[in-house]
Amino acid sequence: MNPTPQVFDRLFDLFEGAGFELYMVGGCVRDLLLELEPKDYDFATDATPPQVKAVLEAGRLKVLPIGEAFGTIATLLEGVPYEITTYRVRESYQKGSRHPQVVFGSDLREDLGRRDLTINAMAMSRNGVIVDPYGGQEDLAVGRLRVPGGGLAKTKEIFADDPLRLLRVGRFAARFDFEPDDCTTLAAQKAAKTILEVSRERWKSELDRLLVAPYCESGLYWLAEVGVLFYCLPELEDLLEVGGGVDAVAIDRSEGELDFDVSAFEHSIELLSYLPERPLLRWAGLLHAVGLARLEPDSSTVLDHERSLTHSVFAARVGERVARRLRASNEERDSLSLLLALQGSTESIPEDLQERRLWARRLVRDAGDLELVEAILSFDVGRARYVLGEGEALEAFEARIAVLRDLISELDRKKELIVRLPTGLGGGLMEAGIPAGRRLGEIMEWLAEEILEEHLGFAEALGTYVTAAMAKLAGSADVE
């Protein structure tokens, strides 16, 4: 291995000069061995947290005690933060906690031995010497995921210390297309239910990263095999017994034939690689078929009153339910729910130009913003590529989407896309005799619809809208 980057020389000089060990550890070592650019660099030392702080202060480096109670101190080198963690003999999490209970140690091998996987249990000295007591390099070479020390008992212990590691195994399978060994799979099956002890925020962090990984299908299939996925997302288990149907038909690329026999669960997973690597789109892909579960009378995840809902409306409800379970932000929750509700809407794009303008405006209105509209278009294109495969039908669909994108851009440029009623309209209507309340709200909704449908202009004077509203009220008892 090449020596560590020169930017770290100051750090190594400080710790070695003070009589302490310092190694680069974990994912950065793994990525360097795979000839990948590490996203970050982490360090481990035999110095205790107070000693780490003293070393950094002596070297006039900034001290950031981001996790001092857990043994982690950060510092800045050339403006970039780097974490330095005291060797740990043990690290475990209490049920539902996001913070570990740790026991500090003084031996690098012990520290590496309590890590989740051998490929993450390697260290590197400043001179590029790899410390690999558990065979991580060999496992990288053969594409294997196993815990340091191996064996069923050790694997069960590793999962017991932090059940989130069950999801992490799936994530690394998804990132590298590595295969968990038999002991890892068996221990995961036995420990699957313990994932419920982990905070939902930690679930979401791992699942977000898994879903955008290059081989997300591999990770999801393994999590399903061991049962962990269905403890996190029980809605997906219903899809194992549901046929995918026309909505998510799989295409055998070698034979060019359609396969209607694959379950909706498998279709949902296979769809993901056709979607852009964005968490929102991948979550929508994973959940897009859950509406089929409402047809299953024995489903435990469907409420009786939900069985009459349409596919997309039910999927939207499930999306909101899942987002709340995972403690997603309000924006993430609303975006996922809306995307699932509006999935497939592009299948009904009108051919007539005027009708298409109105349709585009309604889509933007329903979505709420252009960013989500683009997500809907990207999702529908990805699903079409999965369902249709190569051929004229796909080309025609993609051409229609391209025309729609151009139309939306043109309308937006002309400020004729999103209806914005003028400031003061409410006051003007009240001055004209319409009292505040439900009636006023109805007339303003009617005006917005009239503008959307081009019966009124987008930039008329306020008085024009007031006149139109009063004429409507004079000619009809109801605003429709």
Secondary structure, DSSP 4 states (H G I P E B T S, - for coil): -PPPPGGGHHHHHHHHHTT--EEEETHHHHHHHTT---S--EEEESS-HHHHHHHHHHTT---EEEEGGGTEEEEEETTEEEEEEE-EEEEEE-TT-SSEEEEE-S-HHHHHHTSS-GGGS-EE-TT--EE-TT-HHHHHHHTEE--TT-SHHHHHHHHHH-THHHHHHHHHHHHH--EE-HHHHHHHHHHGGGGGGS-HHHHHHHHHHHHTSTTHHHHHHHHHHHTHHHHH-HHHHGGGGSB-TGGG-EEETTTTEEE--SBHHHHHHHHGGGS-S-HHHHHHHHHTTGGGGGG-TT-SSS-GGGTTS-HHHHHHHHHHHHHHHTT--HHHHHHHHHHHHHTTGGGG--SSHHHHHHHHHHHHHHH-SHHHHHHHHHHHHHHHHHHH-SSHHHHHHHHHHHHHHHHHHHHHHTT-SS--PPTTHHHHHHHTTPPTTHHHHHHHHHHHHHHHTTSS-TT--HHHHHHHHHHHHHH-SS--
